[in-house]
Amino acid sequence: MAVSVTQLRSAKYVLFELCLPGRSPQTAGVMLWDESNSEYAVRFRRDFHLISGEDDLEVLVALERGIEDDLRRDGPTEVFRRIYDTGSNVIRITDAETATVDNFDRTVMRLYRKHVPSQVQRYETHLPRVLLAAAAGSWGDAMSPEGLAGQAEEWIEVPDGFRIDDQMFIAQVVGRSMEPEIPDGSLCVFRYQPTGSRRNR
């Protein structure tokens, strides 16, 4: 039986720093790219409206869109050179560091969670993470949305474009029984569903 081995490779990443007047610099996003083939992934924080004034928010949204458009058109190397040479004082980028990549999207999310603080917006951008044992074994009131929020080990930001609501939660898979589809340690989103075939829950 053939076993698929995940290809690991090195890539570079930088952090975008937000430097608003009169405030300490804050990490605004992360970008990961592979110099050998120009593949890249970028992720900006989604709480600009909570950390900036109305005037600043328009500038930040325009900067984010401008950077993403430039990356699509010119690629990471040219965009970084331009930001270093002529970039706005509002956005700066850190020196590049190396990351080990198995999957680009997963790696940029891991870097984002590690380096980019964001304010928890419950059931808007974040879902509660509960212990898988609790999720599998507590099918009573504790599994209601209120109960899940109360059991949360932490609140985790979900990817952009992922529609969420207060019936959802996150649990971390432990073990290799579902690999390769679901690797050990994966964070999976579940929906609380009080109806179904398991004892009517």
DRENMAR-167629 format. One record per residue (C-alpha): residue number from 0; x negated, y negated, z. Coordinates in nm, 3 decimals, padded with zeros to 5 digits. Each point is the difference from the previous one (the first is absolute). Layout:
% DRENMAR-167629
   pos         X         Y         Z
   NUM         X         Y         Z
...
END
This chain:
% DRENMAR-167629
   pos         X         Y         Z
     0    00.000    00.000    00.000
     1   -00.147   -00.336   -00.103
     2   -00.020   -00.267    00.265
     3    00.020   -00.364   -00.100
     4   -00.268   -00.213    00.164
     5    00.070   -00.370    00.034
     6   -00.261   -00.209   -00.176
     7   -00.158   -00.252    00.234
     8   -00.167   -00.309   -00.140
     9   -00.134   -00.332    00.118
    10    00.165   -00.333   -00.068
    11   -00.043   -00.356    00.120
    12    00.244   -00.203    00.201
    13    00.030   -00.361    00.113
    14    00.235   -00.181    00.234
    15    00.181   -00.320   -00.092
    16   -00.014   -00.259    00.278
    17    00.262   -00.267    00.047
    18   -00.140   -00.334    00.118
    19    00.288   -00.236    00.072
    20   -00.087   -00.351    00.127
    21   -00.026   -00.018    00.377
    22    00.023    00.379    00.047
    23   -00.246    00.281    00.050
    24   -00.064    00.215   -00.310
    25    00.234    00.299   -00.031
    26   -00.036    00.308   -00.215
    27    00.256   -00.028   -00.278
    28   -00.057    00.312   -00.206
    29   -00.235    00.265   -00.131
    30   -00.116    00.109   -00.341
    31   -00.166    00.327   -00.097
    32   -00.167    00.058   -00.336
    33   -00.215    00.253   -00.183
    34   -00.280   -00.174   -00.189
    35   -00.046    00.299   -00.234
    36    00.345   -00.022   -00.157
    37    00.155   -00.330    00.122
    38    00.281    00.181    00.185
    39    00.125   -00.211    00.287
    40    00.273   -00.035    00.259
    41    00.090   -00.314    00.193
    42    00.230   -00.060    00.294
    43    00.092   -00.332    00.163
    44    00.178   -00.040    00.330
    45    00.374   -00.053   -00.012
    46    00.048   -00.235    00.293
    47   -00.131   -00.324   -00.151
    48    00.337   -00.159    00.080
    49   -00.062    00.070    00.370
    50   -00.355   -00.135    00.018
    51    00.025   -00.311   -00.216
    52    00.209   -00.310   -00.042
    53    00.236   -00.046   -00.293
    54   -00.253   -00.202   -00.203
    55   -00.277    00.252    00.066
    56    00.228    00.291   -00.092
    57    00.047   -00.128   -00.354
    58   -00.377   -00.033   -00.042
    59   -00.063    00.348    00.140
    60    00.258    00.166   -00.223
    61   -00.142   -00.180   -00.304
    62   -00.356    00.102    00.095
    63    00.099    00.363    00.049
    64    00.179    00.012   -00.337
    65   -00.287   -00.181   -00.168
    66   -00.259    00.244    00.135
    67    00.209    00.301   -00.103
    68    00.054   -00.144   -00.350
    69   -00.373   -00.075   -00.035
    70   -00.092    00.352    00.113
    71    00.229    00.155   -00.261
    72   -00.137   -00.225   -00.272
    73   -00.372   -00.029    00.083
    74   -00.083    00.283    00.242
    75   -00.148   -00.013    00.351
    76   -00.359   -00.100   -00.079
    77    00.096   -00.315   -00.189
    78    00.264   -00.099    00.257
    79   -00.246    00.035    00.287
    80   -00.261   -00.206   -00.183
    81    00.258   -00.272   -00.061
    82    00.117   -00.006    00.364
    83   -00.359   -00.015    00.126
    84   -00.090   -00.280   -00.242
    85    00.311   -00.214   -00.016
    86    00.254    00.152    00.235
    87    00.240   -00.192    00.218
    88   -00.092   -00.071    00.360
    89    00.328    00.165    00.096
    90   -00.105    00.351   -00.112
    91   -00.347    00.147    00.047
    92   -00.128    00.353   -00.054
    93   -00.242    00.193    00.217
    94   -00.313    00.175   -00.120
    95    00.074    00.331   -00.169
    96   -00.027    00.322    00.200
    97    00.017    00.365   -00.102
    98    00.292    00.237    00.061
    99    00.042    00.370   -00.076
   100    00.303    00.059   -00.222
   101    00.205    00.313   -00.054
   102    00.313   -00.184   -00.121
   103   -00.004   -00.372   -00.081
   104    00.343   -00.088    00.137
   105   -00.053    00.195    00.324
   106   -00.345   -00.150    00.050
   107    00.112   -00.360   -00.050
   108    00.285    00.060    00.248
   109   -00.246    00.143    00.252
   110   -00.229   -00.303   -00.042
   111    00.299   -00.233    00.024
   112    00.117    00.157    00.327
   113   -00.351   -00.014    00.141
   114   -00.091   -00.357   -00.095
   115    00.314   -00.202   -00.065
   116    00.214   -00.096    00.298
   117    00.364   -00.062   -00.070
   118    00.293   -00.091    00.218
   119    00.244    00.284    00.052
   120    00.329   -00.062   -00.179
   121    00.215    00.287    00.121
   122    00.186    00.179   -00.279
   123   -00.103   -00.271   -00.247
   124   -00.365    00.087   -00.062
   125   -00.066    00.241    00.290
   126    00.144    00.332    00.119
   127   -00.045    00.167    00.340
   128   -00.245    00.289    00.018
   129    00.119    00.273    00.234
   130   -00.163    00.327    00.101
   131    00.092    00.277   -00.242
   132    00.086    00.230    00.292
   133    00.253   -00.255    00.124
   134    00.143   -00.048   -00.347
   135    00.039    00.375   -00.050
   136    00.140    00.081    00.340
   137    00.220   -00.287    00.113
   138    00.317   -00.003   -00.206
   139    00.211   -00.185    00.255
   140    00.022   -00.368    00.093
   141   -00.379   -00.028   -00.003
   142    00.010    00.044   -00.377
   143    00.233   -00.295   -00.053
   144   -00.164   -00.311   -00.149
   145   -00.005   -00.162    00.344
   146   -00.148    00.314    00.154
   147   -00.266    00.025   -00.269
   148   -00.101   -00.363    00.049
   149   -00.033    00.069    00.372
   150   -00.222    00.306   -00.066
   151   -00.229   -00.183   -00.244
   152   -00.369    00.069    00.052
   153   -00.060   -00.295   -00.230
   154    00.161   -00.184   -00.291
   155   -00.157    00.067   -00.338
   156    00.024   -00.219   -00.306
   157    00.130    00.186   -00.304
   158   -00.117   -00.059   -00.359
   159    00.139   -00.285   -00.207
   160    00.316    00.084   -00.188
   161    00.099    00.276    00.242
   162    00.360   -00.070    00.102
   163    00.056    00.069    00.369
   164    00.277   -00.027    00.254
   165    00.064    00.071    00.367
   166    00.080    00.367   -00.066
   167   -00.363    00.076   -00.090
   168   -00.308    00.090    00.202
   169   -00.356    00.122   -00.056
   170   -00.164    00.314    00.137
   171   -00.351    00.130   -00.056
   172   -00.037    00.350   -00.143
   173   -00.227    00.226    00.204
   174   -00.143    00.312   -00.161
   175   -00.073    00.128   -00.349
   176    00.307    00.212   -00.071
   177    00.136   -00.250   -00.256
   178   -00.324   -00.070   -00.185
   179   -00.083   -00.099   -00.265
   180    00.332   -00.183   -00.047
   181   -00.009   -00.149    00.352
   182   -00.351   -00.013    00.149
   183   -00.066    00.040    00.371
   184    00.028   -00.339    00.169
   185    00.242   -00.147   -00.256
   186    00.244   -00.264    00.118
   187    00.344    00.094   -00.133
   188    00.324   -00.196   -00.001
   189    00.313    00.177    00.121
   190    00.362   -00.108    00.013
   191    00.211    00.053    00.311
   192    00.304    00.191   -00.119
   193    00.251    00.095    00.269
   194    00.193    00.224   -00.239
   195   -00.129    00.313   -00.168
   196   -00.034    00.375    00.031
   197   -00.207    00.023    00.316
   198    00.273    00.030    00.264
   199    00.185   -00.282   -00.174
   200   -00.294   -00.236    00.044
END
